[in-house]
Amino acid sequence: MTLNLGPGLKRDAVRDYLLDLVAGRGPGEAIPSERDLARELGVSRPTLRAAVDDLVRGGVLVREHGRGTFTGPHRVTQALAATPSGSFYAPPAEGEWASRVLELETIAAGPQLARRLQLAPAALVRRIVRLRVVDGEPMAIERIHLPAVLVDGLEADDLVAGSFYRLLRERFGVDVRSAVQTLEATVTDETEAHLLDVPQHFPALMVERTTRDAGGRIVEFVRSVYRGDRYRVTSELHFDAESG
C-alpha cells in the first residue's frame, strides 16, 4: 500500500490509517513499529512519526520507551440525548464511578461565585473539590459550589459514592431539573496533572455547569477538568426544517 499524496495530505491519510488500525484492537495492544508502518504505507519516517505524535497527544496511542507503541486506554463515554423539545438528558456515564473528597469547606461567595449562583457576595457557599475515579483510574477533578443554606449537614462521606443529584433530592429536598453546560479544550496545570496521573499541560476537557431546581433557582455551579485521553461526550441530535 503506497499513499501517492502531497506531504500534508499524506500525514492526514496516515493518521486515518492508524485510527482504522486502532479501531480493530483493544486497549494496550501493540501496533507495528514505525519502520514497518512507514515501509507498508510508502511514506517517510518523519511523516509517519508526525501522525503517531498527533495520536499520542490525543491519548489514542501510548508510547512506552524501549517497548514500542500501544493502543490507548478505553474512553469512558457520557451520552447526551436530545428530547423532542430540544433539551438534553444525561444517562449515567459508563463505568464504576467513585470519588475521593479533597476539600470540603464553607466560604463567603465573593463577587465571582455570587454572580454564578445569584447570591449576595457575603452569602455562604459550600465548596467541594473531589477526584472522580472510574474503574479504579483517575478521570476528573470536580469543583462544586452550592448555597450553604441548601445543604446544611453535608459531609465528605456523603460524596464518596452514589448519585450526587439523588442525594440532593432525597436528603436535602433540592429537586435538580435543568442545567446549562459548556465544554472546551484545556490543558492540565501542575496540580491537576498530579491528581490525574498525567504529564503537566496534558490535553483535557473543561466542563462548566450551572444547575437549577424545579423552581428555576440556581442551586449549583461546577467546574470540572476531565482527562482528554479517557473521556468523551456523545450527543444525539434531532433536526427539523429550520436546522442549520
C-alpha positions, 0 to 999 in steps of 0.5 A: 500500500503506497499513499501517492499524496502531497506531504500534508495530505499524506500525514492526514491519510496516515493518521486515518490509517492508524485510527482504522488500525486502532479501531480493530484492537483493544486497549494496550495492544501493540501496533507495528513499529514505525519502520514497518508502518512507514515501509507498508504505507510508502511514506517517510519516517518523519511523516509517519512519526508526525501522525503517531505524535498527533495520536499520542497527544490525543491519548489514542496511542501510548508510547512506552520507551524501549517497548514500542507503541500501544493502543490507548486506554478505553474512553469512558463515554457520557451520552447526551440525548436530545428530547423532542423539545430540544433539551438534553438528558444525561444517562449515567456515564459508563463505568464504576464511578467513585470519588475521593473528597479533597476539600470540603469547606464553607466560604463567603461567595465573593463577587465571582461565585455570587454572580454564578449562583445569584447570591449576595457576595457575603452569602455562604457557599459550600465548596467541594473539590473531589477526584472522580475515579472510574474503574479504579483510574483517575478521570476528573477533578470536580469543583462544586459550589452550592448555597450553604443554606441548601445543604446544611449537614453535608459531609465528605462521606456523603460524596464518596459514592452514589448519585450526587443529584439523588442525594440532593433530592432525597436528603436535602429536598433540592429537586435538580431539573435543568442545567446549562453546560459548556465544554472546551479544550484545556490543558492540565496545570501542575496540580491537576496533572498530579491528581490525574496521573498525567504529564503537566499541560496534558490535553483535557476537557473543561466542563462548566455547569450551572444547575437549577431546581424545579423552581428555576433557582440556581442551586449549583455551579461546577467546574470540572477538568476531565482527562482528554485521553479517557473521556468523551461526550456523545450527543444525539441530535434531532433536526427539523426544517429550520436546522442549520 
